[in-house]
């Protein structure tokens, strides 16, 4: 078997596997229709400016279109993290207050 044919077969297998994957875990979710991964980051124990530094580093590791769910606590990170994410060209999809006093910020990494 030629090397080219072997590579093509492996590529086809990987594409078929991606279509069949549907994970639903706390840290990652890949959906068949969008091939978007969902990641989680908990920065409740951090203070500014480290809250956005950690968020920025996490976003840099993602592919465009991937989702980062950031859990944070406090007024300063609640204002700074979404604002800074937008300033860096990413989309803030939602902000939700939880019963325990933390917030969940959902950010989509954009190609910047």
Secondary structure, DSSP 8 states (H G I E B T S, - for coil): --HHHHHHHHHHHHHHHHHH--EE-SS-EE-TTT--BEEEEE-TT--TTHHHHHHHHHHHHS-TT-EEEEEE-SHHHHHHHHHHHHHTT-EEEEEEE-TTS-EEEEEE----
